[in-house]
Amino acid sequence: MKRMIVGLTLITLILSGMNPCFAKKENTGEVKKNEYTDAKFGFQVTALPNWKAKTEKEPSLLRVFMTQKNYKVSTATVSAQHTTAIPTILILADTTSFSLAEVESCLFQKSEKLKNRDDYMLKLELIPNSENLGTGDVTIAKLPARMYTLQQKYQRVVEDIRERSSSPSGGTVIIEDFLAGHVILFKKGNNLYMVQFSCEREFFAPTNEEFQKIIKSWKFTP
């Protein structure tokens, strides 16, 4: 019986070494002192001290996921169904021979030419059903880039201050609010980079200042 168990164990070990499914998956990059380095796509970006950077497991379009640590919470929200959206920065990377204009068309004009479009849209959650507030040219590490400023509607329940006089606990009312942020697209060679920043509209101005500092830290590595 013991010989059988030992034999099965050896077979399992041999198969695990041969089968990719058993192999340990590599991280998309490395985070040291809040600096994310992506060797595969050749770039570095540094999060601010009050942001946390987390890598993904290969293979992954999403390379690094950053979240703000000390984010503010709206005091108006009383519904348990809505919680304040944590400010986030998503950095995606892929390879494509498409031009930047063609990628823009695929993402924002629903062109089906881009084979991975559905995968991109699953990650870039700010794009679907959003309103484009403006599009402009920016520069990332001396490369031309396109930046979309977007807002996405949602409904939430807040306290109705008009009901305070008649009820100690007050009443509630449904209001329309927005998530706000940017999607930035740029290329270096055949490498395509997509950056999404999003947060609650209420805290957009100060959080966007932090995002701009983070994206300005971007640099390409050999």
Buried (B, 14 or more C-beta within 10 A) or exposed (E): EEEEEEEEEEEEEEEEEEEEEEEEEEBBBEBEEBBBBBEBBBBBBBBBEEBEBBBBEEEBBBBBBBBBEEBBEBEEBBEEEBEBBEBBBBBBBBEBEBEBEBBBBBBBEEEEEBEBBEBBBEBBBBBEEBEEEEEEEBEBBEBEBBBBBBBBEEEBBBBBEEBEEEEEEBEEEEEEBBBBBBBBBBBBEEBBBBBBBBBBBBBBEEBBEBBEEBBEBBBBEE
